[in-house]
Amino acid sequence: MDFRSDTVTQPTPAMKQSMFDAPLGDDVYGDDPTVNALEQFAAERHGFEAALFTSSGTQANLLALMSHCERGDEYLCGQQAHNYKFEAGGAAVLGSIQPQPLENETDGSICLERIKQAIKPDNFHFAKTKLLSLENTIGGKVLSLEYIAQARALCDERGLKLHLDGARVYNAAVALKVDITEIIKHFDSFTICLSKGLGAPIGSLLLGDKALIEKARRLRKMLGGGMRQAGMLAAAGLYALQHNVERLEEDHQNAQYLADKLEQLPGFKPCKHLVQTNIIFAEVEAGIDLFTIAKQLKAKGINITPGYQGMRFVTHMGVNRADVDELIAELTNLLM
Ligand SMILES: *Cc1c(COP(=O)(O)O)cnc(C)c1O
């Protein structure tokens, strides 16, 4: 039982069968029919001109940043953005692109006024501000459609491109009860992780217009991301997009349920108003040693991520309501 992340999901038998049956070719030659089918399906489904299958979300984000920005350009993003904080500085290291991180609000958004102030004037002292990158969901929180529309208007006004790190954008769509296109129509490019809540073992997608994706395809090759008979993985991604979206609602309900139960434990304060999808952050009283608790739970076959001031739980297709009950029962034992 694993509450560390939705990246731990295992392919279901039906998904494995689709991988087994996938027709294959050499994707570097453009010959893999299953990769082509995934990219075409993704482009049509999301109303974008083109899509690119990548080995990871990190790679998809890096390709987006390097496709929108040249050496010496700059992108604006959240201080908490995955593509600033958790991707080993790839945009700076490999793209010579300057990140300009801005404080995230509690709801995950970045204040539009702060964005305006961070856009550099066209003057040789400054890097050229080219792109705003948002993230949705961010820490499990959903950006409102109004906010996204306002960010789009600001980008149009100031001549910036707008990218979405949409690793979990399907969780956002399910939480808002809107079609995915209502969110992504505002963006010039976006990424999706197939390997998180959607349940594929490996893979992400980058979507954009034809020119952007062509540039990204060249860069993917440069980064060593050209994969050969990748159709086995693409088949899982296609299966994930076609079968595993609606069930995300179940993960969200389990997250709410887990947050309610955590609230009843001594010393645990789940940030309940911020539990909007499948991720729960809980503050934990100073006296509680989460590292010891994590070890004790591990001995019972339950994986969690301990932190110093609190912890994160993630629900996904690999944990059900009974698993949540068992986690709570074990935690109760250890705390009482
Ligand atoms: C997981 C994640 C990524 C990166 O995905 P990997 O496939 O792990 O490289 C990017 N952005 C966000 C918001 C993520 O949660």
The ligand as an SDF file (V2000), in Angstrom:
LIG
                    3D

 15 15  0  0  0  0  0  0  0  0999 V2000
    5.5110   14.6920  -11.8060 C   0  0  0  0  0  0  0  0  0  0  0  0
    5.4880   16.0720  -12.3090 C   0  0  0  0  0  0  0  0  0  0  0  0
    6.3020   16.4620  -13.3740 C   0  0  0  0  0  0  0  0  0  0  0  0
    7.3810   15.6070  -13.9670 C   0  0  0  0  0  0  0  0  0  0  0  0
    7.0500   14.3640  -14.3390 O   0  0  0  0  0  0  0  0  0  0  0  0
    8.1260   13.1750  -14.3900 P   0  0  0  0  0  0  0  0  0  0  0  0
    7.4890   12.2520  -15.3500 O   0  0  0  0  0  0  0  0  0  0  0  0
    8.2330   12.6610  -13.0080 O   0  0  0  0  0  0  0  0  0  0  0  0
    9.4090   13.7390  -14.9090 O   0  0  0  0  0  0  0  0  0  0  0  0
    6.1640   17.7520  -13.8370 C   0  0  0  0  0  0  0  0  0  0  0  0
    5.3140   18.6140  -13.2810 N   0  0  0  0  0  0  0  0  0  0  0  0
    4.5250   18.2780  -12.2560 C   0  0  0  0  0  0  0  0  0  0  0  0
    3.5770   19.2790  -11.6930 C   0  0  0  0  0  0  0  0  0  0  0  0
    4.5970   16.9990  -11.7230 C   0  0  0  0  0  0  0  0  0  0  0  0
    3.8170   16.6670  -10.6830 O   0  0  0  0  0  0  0  0  0  0  0  0
  1  2  1  0
  2  3  1  0
  2 14  2  0
  3  4  1  0
  3 10  2  0
  4  5  1  0
  5  6  1  0
  6  7  2  0
  6  8  1  0
  6  9  1  0
 10 11  1  0
 11 12  2  0
 12 13  1  0
 12 14  1  0
 14 15  1  0
M  END
$$$$
